[in-house]
Amino acid sequence: MASEIVIRDAREEDNQALIDLDQQSVMGGEIELVFDRSPDFFARSRAYEQCRMCVAEEDGAVIGVGGGTIKSLRVDGSVVIDPVDL
């Protein structure tokens, strides 16, 4: 029987598990890309006011991560979408 997968908000204490997971995730075809977000996996996301990151957990281990953010959209120097208004 398969274990239950739990989706929950990412927490600061997930930092090392997320860095380890990122280093296992090779992307690309002929050129392999590996990201190194150490020592702070969350640093890139803190630049945005509205960001949410979730982890998938199985048997207490982080097995996946996903996130999203809402950013300002500027057209010809004018803000068309402002996250503050959403």
C-alpha positions in Angstrom: 0.0 0.0 0.0 1.3 3.4 -0.9 2.1 6.0 1.7 0.0 9.1 2.0 1.5 12.3 0.5 0.8 15.4 2.5 1.0 18.9 0.9 1.7 21.7 3.4 3.3 25.2 3.5 7.0 25.2 3.5 8.7 26.1 6.7 12.2 27.5 7.5 13.1 24.1 9.1 12.6 22.6 5.6 15.6 24.6 4.3 18.2 21.8 4.2 15.8 19.2 2.8 14.8 21.6 0.0 18.5 22.4 -0.8 19.2 18.6 -0.9 16.1 18.0 -3.1 17.1 20.8 -5.5 20.6 19.3 -5.9 19.0 16.0 -6.9 16.8 17.6 -9.6 18.8 17.8 -12.7 17.1 19.7 -15.5 17.9 20.1 -19.2 18.7 17.9 -22.1 22.2 17.9 -23.5 23.2 20.5 -21.0 22.4 19.5 -17.4 21.4 22.4 -15.1 21.6 22.1 -11.3 20.6 25.0 -9.0 22.4 25.7 -5.8 20.2 27.8 -3.5 22.3 27.2 -0.4 22.7 28.3 2.3 19.1 29.8 2.2 16.6 28.1 -0.1 14.0 30.7 0.7 16.1 33.8 -0.1 14.9 34.1 -3.7 11.3 34.1 -2.7 11.7 36.8 0.0 12.1 39.4 -2.7 8.3 39.2 -3.4 5.6 40.5 -1.1 3.1 37.8 -2.1 4.8 34.4 -2.4 3.7 31.0 -1.3 5.8 27.8 -1.2 4.5 24.4 -0.4 6.2 21.0 0.0 5.0 17.5 -0.6 5.9 15.2 2.2 5.8 11.4 2.4 6.6 9.5 5.6 8.0 12.7 7.1 10.4 13.3 4.2 10.2 16.2 1.7 9.8 14.8 -1.7 8.7 17.8 -3.7 8.3 21.6 -3.7 6.2 24.1 -5.6 5.7 27.8 -5.3 4.1 30.9 -6.8 4.3 34.6 -6.5 2.3 37.6 -7.7 4.5 40.3 -9.2 3.9 43.8 -10.5 3.4 44.1 -14.3 4.6 47.2 -15.9 3.7 48.3 -19.5 5.5 51.4 -20.8 6.5 52.3 -17.3 3.0 52.2 -15.8 1.9 49.5 -13.3 -0.9 47.5 -14.9 -1.1 44.8 -12.2 -0.1 45.7 -8.6 0.0 42.7 -6.2 -1.2 45.1 -3.4 -4.5 45.5 -5.2 -5.2 41.8 -5.4 
